[in-house]
Amino acid sequence: MEENIKGRKKIYCDVCDTFISSEPLLVMHNNGKKHQRLLKAREDRKASTERSIYVRGFENKITLENDLNVYFSQFGKVSNIFVDKEKV
């Protein structure tokens, strides 16, 4: 996205939520540590979201994590199970 600010064309980086004043600076910005770290975090979050499911309505919380692991393992590797103890 480009935007004119005070008569100058600025390029917007949605990863860092900032404006860059020129193409050469954009290249430097995109190679920077902060931008790369935020980009990786965004990609990791997206990948995690694509592999996540949400289930609810369980009565027995004692064997819940093991039962969920056994059931969902038939569809692929289960890397993490989070049970919100307050909502079970």
N, C-alpha and C positions, 0 to 999 in steps of 0.2 A: 504494500500500500504506500502510496506517495501522498504527501500533503505539502501545501505551500504555507510556510510559516514566515511571516515578515518578508515576503517576496522571494524567499529561498525555497527550493524544492528539498523536502526531507523524505527519507525512506524509513518506514516503520518496521521495526523488528517485533513481531508478536510474541516471540519466545521470551524476550527480555523486557517487553513493554516499554520500548524506548525508540526515539527517532535518531537516525543517522544522517549526517549532513551531506555525504557524497558517496559515490560508488566505491572509490578506493578505501574509504573508511569503513564501508559496509563489509568489504572483503576482510579487512583486519578485524572488525568486530566479530564476524562469523567464525573466524579462526581463534578467537579469544577463549580463555579458560572458562570464564563465567558463562558465556553463550553456549559453549560445548557441554558444560555441566548441566545447564538448564535444559538443553536439547535432549541429552541422554535421560534426564529425569522424566521429561515429557514422553519420550519413546517407551521407557520402562513402564510408566503408569498406563499408557495405552495398551501395551502388550499384556500387562497384568489384568486390565479390565476385560480384554478379549478372552482371557482364560478363566474368568471368575464367574461364579454363579451365586445366587442368593436363594436360600431355602428357609422356610419357617413352618411353624405349627407343630413342633415336637413337644411331647409331654415329658418324656424320660431324658433328663440331661446327663445321667450317670454314664451311659454307654453311647451317648449321641455321637461324639467325635469318632469313635471307633466304627460305629455303624455307618456313618457318612463316608468314612474312608473306604470301608469294604465295598459299599454300594457304588460309589463314583469311580473307584479304581478300574471297574470294568470298561470305562470309557477312555481311560488314559491315566497318566501319572498325576497323583494328587500331591501337590507340593506344600500346601498349607490349609488348615481348617481353622476358622475362627468362629467360636460360638459366643454370642453375646449372652452371658449368664443372666443378665437382668431381663432379657426379653424371652427367655425360654420358659 
